[in-house]
Amino acid sequence: MLEQNRQKLESEQRFRALIENGTDLILVLDANRICHYVSPSLGRILGYALNEIIGKSVFELVHSDDVATLSEIFDHALKTPRIHLPIAEYRVQHSDGSWSIFEAVLTNLLDHPAVRGVVMNSHDVTERKHSEAALKQAATEAEAANRAKSAFLANMSHELRTPLSVIIGYSDMLLEEALAVGDKDTVRDLKQIRTAGAHLLTLINDILDISKLEAGQMRLYLEPFSIATLIKEVVSTIQPIVDGNGNSLKVDLTSNVDVIYGDATKLRQALLNLLNNAAKFTQQGKITLTVSAKEGETKAANGKESRWIVFQVQDTGIGIAPEQLPHLFEAFTQADVSISRIHSGTGLGLAISRRLCEMMGGKITVESAVGVGSTFTIYLPADRVNAKTKPAAQEEDTE
């Protein structure tokens, strides 16, 4: 019997020590919200003496904007004994006049003979909330800075492109005159000027596009258009680059593909980016452009199977290592730094292509093996765009 009493006393002392030295604030309230017990942590947490709280309504210390919510949960606790009811967030005034933020759990133990009250177990989360607010503010500022950077790059790229286009235009005029008079030395120099200018213009265009995409300034011009006509234009543009590395280009356009609703210019740009990469990283090889229709890639909002147009660019080039694939669509990134020394570029083409496809409600995927080749696939909805996309059919894309 003495041993049982000793164990009981030790257990009570242990429990009291835990309560007195805990970091939570524990209160026991009666049905009228009057405090009958408060843990000694009250002084450390809120700066009050025990006799300043016991016998009073603790709701008087709660911020006026939070009293209604706290009262509603308390009333619900009175109707649901033994159920733990969380209080997400409420503010309590410190003895020095400042406000602390708490999270709590209410448990109705009025029918418990050892408690006979509603237990309010509160935890001070003030520092955590302030840290979350600071992180959110920092993220907002970082996003604003990134948008400002993108807007600056877009404007700067525009300012660079305008005079550069004039330089290229005049070099073309001078080149025609030099060819007419047979001045071979001048022709050679002017061709170098034009080639360098055209390359620089391509780089500037890529920077302009990615900047506008990041700044949210890119708009879509949505309309129905012929896929066959677009593919013919794309092939005509890319053919000289394909021939430059001794490659062959095969086009497979299935008969059930005709018209798609989207932005023809954006799709043309994405396809040219993929074909240009295929031609650049393939030597004396084969490039295949396949266009087909596919049913049920995903379901539309009405639950019906959707129809997708699939554009696939396959090459027999150098391929991409598995560890490089996750970073392939990141801006300013090339799969292999050593390759960038041989094949010039900003590494923006794939990043731009992916974002353009996403704007039109589609996606782009890649499969590749080193030494075998790569296959890039674009999926676009045949008759609709993503519901989040804002069409700009009447709005010109200012540059």
C-alpha positions in Angstrom: 0.0 0.0 0.0 2.8 2.4 0.9 4.6 1.5 -2.4 1.4 2.3 -4.3 1.1 5.7 -2.6 4.7 6.5 -3.2 4.3 5.7 -6.9 1.2 7.8 -7.1 2.9 10.7 -5.4 5.9 10.4 -7.9 3.5 10.3 -10.8 1.6 13.4 -9.6 4.9 15.2 -9.0 6.1 14.3 -12.5 2.9 15.5 -14.0 3.1 18.7 -12.1 6.7 19.3 -13.2 5.7 18.8 -16.8 2.9 21.2 -16.6 4.8 23.8 -14.7 7.8 23.7 -17.1 6.0 23.1 -20.4 6.0 25.6 -23.2 2.3 25.4 -23.8 -0.4 27.4 -22.0 -3.0 25.2 -20.4 -6.3 26.7 -19.0 -9.4 25.1 -17.6 -12.6 27.1 -18.1 -16.1 26.5 -16.8 -19.2 26.7 -19.1 -19.3 30.5 -18.6 -15.7 30.8 -19.9 -14.4 31.7 -16.5 -10.8 30.4 -15.8 -10.5 28.0 -12.9 -6.9 26.9 -13.6 -4.0 28.2 -15.6 -0.5 26.6 -16.0 2.5 28.4 -14.4 3.8 29.0 -18.0 1.4 31.9 -18.1 4.0 34.2 -16.6 6.7 33.2 -19.1 4.4 33.4 -22.1 2.1 36.3 -21.4 3.7 38.0 -18.4 0.6 37.8 -16.2 0.5 36.6 -12.6 -1.9 33.6 -11.9 -4.3 35.7 -9.8 -4.7 38.1 -12.8 -6.3 35.4 -14.8 -8.0 32.9 -12.5 -11.6 33.8 -11.8 -11.9 35.9 -14.9 -12.9 35.4 -18.5 -9.8 34.9 -20.6 -11.8 36.0 -23.7 -11.3 39.5 -22.4 -7.6 39.2 -23.5 -8.5 37.9 -26.9 -8.3 40.4 -29.9 -11.8 41.7 -30.7 -11.5 40.4 -34.3 -10.9 36.9 -33.1 -13.5 36.7 -30.2 -16.4 35.6 -32.5 -14.5 32.6 -34.0 -13.2 31.6 -30.6 -16.7 31.8 -29.1 -18.2 29.7 -31.8 -15.7 26.9 -31.3 -16.1 27.1 -27.5 -19.9 26.8 -27.8 -19.4 23.8 -30.1 -17.1 22.2 -27.6 -19.9 22.5 -24.9 -22.2 20.5 -27.2 -19.5 17.8 -28.0 -17.8 16.4 -24.9 -14.4 14.7 -25.2 -14.0 15.9 -28.8 -10.7 17.8 -29.6 -11.6 21.0 -31.5 -8.7 22.9 -33.1 -8.5 26.7 -33.2 -6.3 27.6 -36.1 -5.2 31.0 -35.0 -6.1 33.8 -32.5 -4.4 36.7 -30.8 -4.0 37.3 -27.1 -2.7 40.5 -25.5 0.5 40.3 -23.6 0.9 42.1 -20.2 3.1 44.7 -22.0 0.4 45.5 -24.5 1.8 43.6 -27.4 -0.1 40.8 -29.2 0.9 37.1 -29.3 -0.5 34.6 -31.8 -1.7 31.2 -30.6 -3.0 28.0 -31.9 -5.1 25.9 -29.5 -7.2 22.8 -29.0 -10.4 22.8 -26.9 -11.6 19.7 -25.2 -14.8 19.5 -23.2 -14.0 17.6 -20.0 -16.9 19.1 -17.9 -18.1 15.5 -17.1 -14.6 14.4 -16.0 -14.5 14.3 -12.2 -10.9 15.3 -12.0 -11.2 18.2 -14.4 -14.8 19.5 -14.6 -14.0 22.1 -17.2 -13.2 22.9 -20.8 -9.4 22.4 -21.3 -7.8 25.0 -23.6 -4.3 23.8 -24.6 -2.6 26.8 -26.4 0.7 27.0 -28.2 2.5 30.3 -28.9 3.2 30.5 -32.7 4.1 34.2 -32.8 7.7 33.7 -34.0 6.6 31.1 -36.6 3.9 33.4 -38.0 6.3 36.3 -38.2 8.9 34.2 -40.0 6.2 33.0 -42.4 5.1 36.5 -43.1 8.8 37.6 -43.7 9.3 34.7 -46.1 6.1 35.5 -48.0 7.2 39.2 -48.2 10.6 38.1 -49.4 9.1 35.9 -52.1 6.8 38.7 -53.2 9.7 41.0 -53.5 11.7 38.4 -55.4 8.9 37.9 -57.8 8.5 41.6 -58.4 12.2 41.9 -59.0 12.1 39.0 -61.4 9.2 40.6 -63.3 11.1 43.9 -63.4 14.2 42.1 -64.8 12.1 40.4 -67.4 10.5 43.6 -68.4 13.9 45.3 -68.7 15.3 42.5 -70.8 12.2 42.7 -73.1 12.6 46.4 -73.6 16.3 46.2 -74.0 16.0 43.4 -76.5 13.5 45.5 -78.5 15.9 48.4 -78.5 18.7 46.2 -79.8 16.7 44.5 -82.4 15.5 47.6 -84.2 18.9 49.0 -85.2 20.2 45.5 -85.8 17.4 44.8 -88.3 18.4 48.1 -90.1 22.1 46.9 -90.3 21.0 43.6 -91.8 18.8 45.3 -94.3 21.5 47.7 -95.4 24.0 44.8 -95.6 21.6 43.0 -97.9 21.3 46.0 -100.2 25.1 46.4 -100.3 25.5 42.7 -101.0 23.2 42.9 -104.0 25.3 45.8 -105.4 28.6 44.0 -104.8 27.2 40.8 -106.5 26.0 42.9 -109.4 29.5 44.4 -110.0 31.4 41.2 -109.2 33.3 42.5 -106.2 34.2 39.1 -104.6 36.1 40.5 -101.7 33.3 42.9 -100.7 30.7 40.1 -101.2 32.7 37.8 -98.8 32.9 40.6 -96.1 29.2 41.5 -96.5 28.1 37.9 -96.2 30.1 37.6 -92.9 28.4 40.8 -91.7 25.0 39.5 -92.6 25.6 36.0 -91.1 26.9 37.5 -87.8 24.0 40.0 -87.8 21.4 37.3 -88.4 22.9 35.1 -85.7 22.9 38.0 -83.2 19.3 38.8 -84.1 18.3 35.2 -83.4 19.9 35.4 -80.0 18.1 38.7 -79.2 14.8 37.3 -80.4 15.2 34.4 -78.0 16.0 36.7 -75.1 13.0 38.8 -76.0 10.7 35.8 -76.1 11.8 34.3 -72.8 11.7 37.7 -71.1 8.1 38.3 -72.3 7.1 34.8 -71.2 8.5 35.3 -67.7 7.0 38.8 -67.5 3.6 37.5 -68.6 3.6 39.8 -71.6 3.3 37.1 -74.2 -0.2 36.8 -75.8 -1.8 34.3 -78.1 -3.4 35.0 -81.4 -6.0 32.1 -81.6 -7.6 31.1 -84.8 -8.2 27.9 -86.9 -5.4 27.2 -89.3 -4.3 24.5 -91.7 -1.7 22.2 -90.3 -0.5 21.1 -93.7 0.1 24.7 -94.8 2.0 25.4 -91.6 4.2 22.3 -92.0 5.0 23.2 -95.5 6.2 26.7 -94.4 8.2 25.1 -91.5 10.0 22.6 -93.9 10.7 25.4 -96.4 12.4 27.4 -93.7 14.4 24.6 -92.0 15.5 22.8 -95.1 18.7 24.8 -95.8 19.8 24.2 -92.2 19.0 20.4 -92.5 21.0 20.2 -95.7 23.9 22.1 -94.2 24.9 19.1 -92.0 24.2 16.6 -94.8 21.0 15.4 -93.2 17.7 14.3 -94.8 14.3 15.4 -93.6 11.2 13.2 -93.9 7.7 14.5 -93.3 4.9 12.2 -92.4 1.5 14.0 -92.2 -1.4 11.6 -91.7 -4.6 12.1 -93.7 -6.8 12.6 -90.6 -5.0 15.8 -89.6 -6.4 19.0 -91.1 -7.3 22.0 -89.0 -6.3 23.0 -85.5 -7.4 25.9 -83.3 -4.5 27.8 -81.8 -1.7 30.2 -82.5 0.0 29.3 -85.8 3.0 31.6 -85.1 3.7 30.1 -81.7 3.4 26.6 -83.0 5.7 27.4 -86.0 8.3 28.8 -83.6 8.2 25.7 -81.4 8.6 23.3 -84.3 11.4 25.4 -85.8 13.2 25.3 -82.5 12.9 21.5 -82.4 13.9 21.0 -86.0 16.8 23.4 -85.7 18.2 21.5 -82.7 17.7 18.2 -84.5 19.6 19.5 -87.6 22.3 21.1 -85.4 23.1 18.0 -83.4 22.8 15.5 -86.2 25.5 14.9 -88.8 24.8 12.9 -92.0 21.7 11.6 -90.4 18.0 11.4 -90.7 15.3 13.7 -89.2 11.7 12.8 -89.2 8.7 15.1 -88.6 5.5 13.2 -87.9 2.1 14.8 -87.4 -0.9 12.7 -86.3 -4.1 12.8 -84.3 -4.6 11.1 -81.0 -7.8 10.5 -79.1 -8.0 10.5 -75.3 -4.6 11.7 -74.3 -6.5 13.3 -71.4 -10.2 13.9 -70.8 -11.8 17.3 -71.3 -13.7 19.2 -68.6 -17.0 17.7 -69.8 -15.6 14.1 -69.3 -15.5 13.3 -73.0 -12.3 12.0 -74.6 -10.3 14.9 -76.1 -8.6 15.0 -79.5 -5.0 15.9 -79.6 -2.7 16.8 -82.5 0.8 15.2 -82.0 3.9 16.7 -83.5 7.0 14.5 -83.3 10.5 15.4 -84.2 12.9 12.5 -84.3 16.6 12.5 -85.2 19.6 10.2 -85.3 21.9 12.6 -83.7 24.2 12.6 -80.7 21.5 12.0 -78.1 21.2 13.3 -74.6 22.5 11.6 -71.4 19.8 10.6 -68.8 21.2 12.9 -66.1 20.9 15.9 -68.4 17.2 15.4 -69.3 15.7 16.9 -66.2 17.4 20.3 -67.0 16.8 20.2 -70.7 13.9 22.7 -70.7 15.5 25.2 -68.3 16.3 28.6 -69.7 19.9 29.4 -70.5 20.8 25.8 -70.2 22.4 23.4 -72.7 22.6 19.7 -72.2 26.4 19.6 -72.4 28.6 22.7 -71.8 31.3 21.2 -74.0 28.8 20.9 -76.9 27.9 24.6 -76.5 31.4 25.5 -77.6 30.8 23.7 -80.9 27.1 24.6 -81.4 26.4 28.2 -80.5 23.2 29.2 -78.9 21.6 30.6 -75.7 20.0 27.4 -74.6 16.6 29.1 -74.7 14.9 27.3 -77.6 13.5 24.4 -75.7 12.5 26.5 -72.7 10.6 28.8 -75.0 9.0 25.9 -76.9 7.8 24.3 -73.7 6.2 27.5 -72.4 4.6 28.2 -75.8 3.0 24.7 -75.8 1.8 25.2 -72.3 0.2 28.5 -73.2 -1.8 26.7 -75.9 -3.0 24.1 -73.4 -0.5 21.4 -74.5 2.8 19.9 -73.4 6.2 18.8 -74.8 8.0 15.6 -73.9 11.4 14.1 -74.8 13.0 10.7 -75.1 16.7 10.3 -75.9 19.6 7.9 -75.9 23.3 8.8 -76.3 24.6 7.9 -79.7 21.1 6.8 -80.9 19.1 10.1 -81.2 16.3 12.1 -79.6 12.5 12.3 -80.0 10.7 15.4 -79.0 6.9 15.3 -79.0 4.4 18.2 -78.8 0.8 17.5 -77.8 -1.7 20.2 -78.6 -5.5 20.2 -78.2 -7.2 20.1 -81.6 -10.2 22.3 -80.9 -9.7 24.2 -77.7 -7.1 25.9 -75.5 -6.4 25.6 -71.8 -9.1 27.3 -69.8 -6.4 29.4 -68.0 -5.2 30.8 -71.3 -6.4 34.3 -72.2 -6.8 34.5 -76.0 -5.7 37.7 -77.6 -7.2 37.3 -81.0 -7.7 41.1 -81.5 -4.5 42.1 -79.8 -1.2 42.4 -81.6 2.0 41.2 -79.9 3.9 44.4 -79.5 7.6 44.1 -79.6 
